[in-house]
Amino acid sequence: MAAQPGQMSYLSLETQVFAEARVLFRIPPRAFKPAPKVDSAVVRLDVHESPDVEVDDIAAFLALARAGFAA
């Protein structure tokens, strides 16, 4: 969700269109039972007043981005 360009997934792109995402802190797997095989994090989302991209059709923009990530 808070990834930088070049490391982004569709989830991070869509999240950052609508909000500023910041990792507050990480949570190790041992904090959960059973322990997952991934690290976790608490992420703060500060929602933008309007989308952070200037396009005529935000749904079409996101559909194009989703298709790009699916390719």
Z-matrix of the N, CA and C atoms (Angstrom, degrees):
N
C 1 1.448
C 2 1.532 1 111.74
N 3 1.306 2 116.33 1 -32.38
C 4 1.467 3 120.78 2 -177.58
C 5 1.523 4 111.72 3 -109.02
N 6 1.321 5 117.43 4 18.49
C 7 1.470 6 121.34 5 -177.03
C 8 1.529 7 111.43 6 -64.94
N 9 1.315 8 114.26 7 153.67
C 10 1.463 9 121.50 8 177.39
C 11 1.530 10 109.56 9 -89.92
N 12 1.349 11 117.73 10 159.59
C 13 1.470 12 119.97 11 176.82
C 14 1.528 13 110.74 12 -52.52
N 15 1.317 14 114.84 13 139.14
C 16 1.451 15 121.34 14 -176.63
C 17 1.519 16 112.08 15 95.53
N 18 1.317 17 117.07 16 -18.43
C 19 1.468 18 122.75 17 179.35
C 20 1.533 19 111.14 18 -121.15
N 21 1.320 20 116.82 19 3.22
C 22 1.461 21 121.17 20 -171.04
C 23 1.522 22 113.23 21 -78.74
N 24 1.320 23 114.24 22 149.95
C 25 1.460 24 123.03 23 170.15
C 26 1.529 25 106.41 24 -109.03
N 27 1.330 26 116.19 25 177.13
C 28 1.464 27 118.41 26 176.68
C 29 1.528 28 110.29 27 -61.46
N 30 1.339 29 117.16 28 -38.24
C 31 1.466 30 120.36 29 179.12
C 32 1.526 31 110.97 30 -59.35
N 33 1.321 32 117.65 31 -44.68
C 34 1.459 33 119.49 32 -179.55
C 35 1.526 34 111.38 33 -68.05
N 36 1.325 35 117.97 34 -38.00
C 37 1.459 36 120.36 35 177.98
C 38 1.523 37 110.68 36 -62.88
N 39 1.326 38 116.80 37 -49.90
C 40 1.463 39 119.59 38 -178.39
C 41 1.527 40 110.75 39 -64.09
N 42 1.310 41 117.50 40 -41.09
C 43 1.461 42 120.92 41 178.41
C 44 1.522 43 110.52 42 -59.78
N 45 1.339 44 117.26 43 -46.51
C 46 1.456 45 120.71 44 -175.22
C 47 1.526 46 113.58 45 -75.20
N 48 1.318 47 117.90 46 -16.03
C 49 1.467 48 120.31 47 172.48
C 50 1.526 49 109.49 48 -67.32
N 51 1.336 50 116.17 49 -37.50
C 52 1.458 51 121.03 50 -173.79
C 53 1.523 52 115.21 51 -104.23
N 54 1.341 53 117.97 52 -11.92
C 55 1.465 54 119.56 53 -176.35
C 56 1.526 55 110.37 54 -156.86
N 57 1.321 56 115.30 55 160.68
C 58 1.463 57 121.07 56 170.00
C 59 1.520 58 106.56 57 -91.83
N 60 1.316 59 116.82 58 122.57
C 61 1.464 60 121.79 59 -178.09
C 62 1.522 61 109.41 60 -105.48
N 63 1.335 62 116.02 61 128.33
C 64 1.462 63 120.51 62 178.19
C 65 1.521 64 109.47 63 -132.44
N 66 1.313 65 115.97 64 131.08
C 67 1.460 66 120.55 65 175.33
C 68 1.526 67 107.65 66 -75.17
N 69 1.329 68 116.25 67 120.97
C 70 1.461 69 120.10 68 179.03
C 71 1.519 70 110.99 69 -85.37
N 72 1.330 71 117.02 70 -46.51
C 73 1.455 72 121.00 71 175.66
C 74 1.512 73 109.73 72 -163.85
N 75 1.304 74 115.74 73 161.02
C 76 1.462 75 123.02 74 -179.47
C 77 1.526 76 109.72 75 -99.46
N 78 1.329 77 114.73 76 152.49
C 79 1.457 78 121.46 77 179.31
C 80 1.531 79 107.56 78 -122.95
N 81 1.320 80 118.00 79 122.78
C 82 1.464 81 120.11 80 -178.26
C 83 1.532 82 111.35 81 -72.30
N 84 1.322 83 116.55 82 155.39
C 85 1.463 84 120.38 83 179.20
C 86 1.526 85 113.33 84 -56.40
N 87 1.322 86 118.10 85 -32.35
C 88 1.468 87 120.60 86 -177.43
C 89 1.535 88 112.99 87 -65.30
N 90 1.340 89 117.67 88 -11.01
C 91 1.467 90 121.14 89 178.76
C 92 1.531 91 111.91 90 -76.51
N 93 1.331 92 117.74 91 -9.24
C 94 1.457 93 122.49 92 -177.69
C 95 1.515 94 110.92 93 -117.02
N 96 1.302 95 116.36 94 152.90
C 97 1.468 96 122.47 95 174.78
C 98 1.519 97 108.18 96 -126.40
N 99 1.288 98 121.49 97 117.85
C 100 1.459 99 125.54 98 -6.94
C 101 1.531 100 110.55 99 -72.16
N 102 1.296 101 115.90 100 155.56
C 103 1.466 102 121.62 101 -178.92
C 104 1.527 103 109.76 102 -69.13
N 105 1.341 104 117.89 103 126.35
C 106 1.467 105 119.86 104 176.75
C 107 1.526 106 110.38 105 -73.38
N 108 1.305 107 116.04 106 168.74
C 109 1.468 108 121.01 107 179.23
C 110 1.526 109 111.69 108 -93.91
N 111 1.329 110 116.67 109 17.51
C 112 1.464 111 122.49 110 -179.99
C 113 1.524 112 109.30 111 -133.09
N 114 1.315 113 116.52 112 158.82
C 115 1.458 114 121.14 113 172.53
C 116 1.522 115 108.42 114 -84.38
N 117 1.314 116 116.95 115 153.12
C 118 1.460 117 122.38 116 178.25
C 119 1.524 118 108.93 117 -118.82
N 120 1.325 119 115.55 118 167.09
C 121 1.459 120 119.97 119 178.08
C 122 1.522 121 109.31 120 -152.08
N 123 1.314 122 115.31 121 154.07
C 124 1.463 123 121.25 122 171.18
C 125 1.517 124 105.60 123 -96.90
N 126 1.331 125 115.80 124 125.30
C 127 1.456 126 122.05 125 -176.19
C 128 1.528 127 109.17 126 -117.09
N 129 1.308 128 116.12 127 132.28
C 130 1.464 129 121.31 128 175.99
C 131 1.518 130 108.08 129 -95.69
N 132 1.346 131 116.17 130 132.29
C 133 1.466 132 121.96 131 176.71
C 134 1.513 133 109.00 132 -115.09
N 135 1.329 134 116.87 133 116.65
C 136 1.457 135 122.20 134 173.43
C 137 1.524 136 106.54 135 -102.54
N 138 1.323 137 115.95 136 107.71
C 139 1.463 138 121.89 137 -173.04
C 140 1.529 139 110.51 138 -71.23
N 141 1.356 140 115.37 139 133.09
C 142 1.459 141 121.43 140 176.20
C 143 1.528 142 109.78 141 -72.93
N 144 1.318 143 117.03 142 152.48
C 145 1.462 144 120.63 143 175.98
C 146 1.520 145 111.35 144 -66.09
N 147 1.324 146 116.36 145 -32.78
C 148 1.466 147 121.99 146 176.02
C 149 1.530 148 107.21 147 -142.30
N 150 1.337 149 117.15 148 160.53
C 151 1.467 150 119.31 149 -179.85
C 152 1.528 151 111.44 150 -53.27
N 153 1.322 152 115.88 151 148.35
C 154 1.461 153 122.44 152 -175.63
C 155 1.530 154 113.01 153 -85.30
N 156 1.321 155 117.80 154 13.78
C 157 1.460 156 122.93 155 174.67
C 158 1.518 157 108.14 156 -128.27
N 159 1.314 158 116.07 157 144.74
C 160 1.464 159 120.49 158 179.12
C 161 1.521 160 109.08 159 -101.17
N 162 1.323 161 115.71 160 96.42
C 163 1.463 162 122.33 161 177.80
C 164 1.523 163 107.58 162 -135.43
N 165 1.335 164 115.87 163 155.49
C 166 1.463 165 120.06 164 179.72
C 167 1.526 166 112.04 165 -71.80
N 168 1.334 167 116.99 166 -33.07
C 169 1.463 168 121.52 167 -174.97
C 170 1.531 169 109.18 168 -133.74
N 171 1.323 170 116.11 169 99.23
C 172 1.467 171 120.56 170 -176.46
C 173 1.526 172 110.69 171 -63.96
N 174 1.326 173 118.09 172 -35.61
C 175 1.469 174 120.63 173 179.31
C 176 1.525 175 110.57 174 -64.44
N 177 1.316 176 117.92 175 -40.82
C 178 1.464 177 121.25 176 178.69
C 179 1.529 178 110.20 177 -67.70
N 180 1.317 179 117.51 178 -38.99
C 181 1.463 180 121.74 179 177.13
C 182 1.532 181 110.42 180 -60.07
N 183 1.340 182 116.37 181 -46.91
C 184 1.455 183 119.90 182 -179.12
C 185 1.525 184 111.70 183 -68.20
N 186 1.331 185 117.59 184 -34.83
C 187 1.472 186 120.83 185 176.68
C 188 1.533 187 109.98 186 -63.89
N 189 1.333 188 117.23 187 -42.19
C 190 1.456 189 120.92 188 177.40
C 191 1.528 190 110.98 189 -63.69
N 192 1.336 191 116.74 190 -43.02
C 193 1.461 192 120.47 191 178.68
C 194 1.535 193 110.76 192 -63.87
N 195 1.331 194 116.53 193 -42.30
C 196 1.471 195 120.23 194 179.02
C 197 1.523 196 110.73 195 -61.31
N 198 1.352 197 116.73 196 -41.74
C 199 1.469 198 120.97 197 177.90
C 200 1.527 199 110.18 198 -63.64
N 201 1.304 200 117.49 199 -40.38
C 202 1.463 201 120.71 200 179.00
C 203 1.515 202 112.47 201 -62.78
N 204 1.343 203 117.28 202 -42.37
C 205 1.448 204 120.20 203 179.17
C 206 1.523 205 111.71 204 -71.70
N 207 1.326 206 118.14 205 -25.62
C 208 1.456 207 121.82 206 -179.56
C 209 1.533 208 111.58 207 -78.49
N 210 1.340 209 116.57 208 -20.17
C 211 1.477 210 119.93 209 -176.78
C 212 1.510 211 111.85 210 -72.59
